[in-house]
Amino acid sequence: MPLGFQGITLSIILATLAAIVYSLRVLVVLERRIARIDLNMERISEKILLDEEKILKDDLKIESVLGIKKTTKKSSKKKSTKKTTKKSSKKKK
């Protein structure tokens, strides 16, 4: 009887180890997929950046040909607001 009990215990231990190894394998595969996704995202962002720079250069060429000056908006300072007096807040009749 003790030999059977030891066999069951050994099989449980081996099954647990096999499950751990399989889980690690799955984690490695997922990590590789995530790395590929990250690499693809970097490539896409680089392409977008290059296209954006090309578009900006083309815009500058078009503006120089047409003689359009690029207007920049200056940041407006907040004006101090005065409290309304009673006279200005009265309704006109």
Buried (B, 14 or more C-beta within 10 A) or exposed (E): EEEEEEEEEEEEEEEEEEEEEEEEEEEEEEEEEEEEEEEEEEEEEEEEEEEEEEEEEEEEEEEEEEEEEEEEEEEEEEEEEEEEEEEEEEEEE
